[in-house]
Amino acid sequence: MSELEKLEAEYRRLATKVIYAGFEGGVDPEDQARLERLSEELLRRNAIGSSESAREPVAA
């Protein structure tokens, strides 16, 4: 599993945990902060990946 896949898996796990905790009345601030950092990191990596793939020549 690549590092990006690991980050995405952690993001999904934490997002689910935070959502359910919200229904139960209390989100752990550390989980919420980690989720926000992961979100920023994934957005950054996706932006880099998109710009790199835009530069690749398309085969005809």
Secondary structure, 3 states (H helix, E strand, C coil): CCHHHHHHHHHHHHHHHHHHHHHHCCCCHHHHHHHHHHHHHHHHHHHHHHHHHHHCCCCC
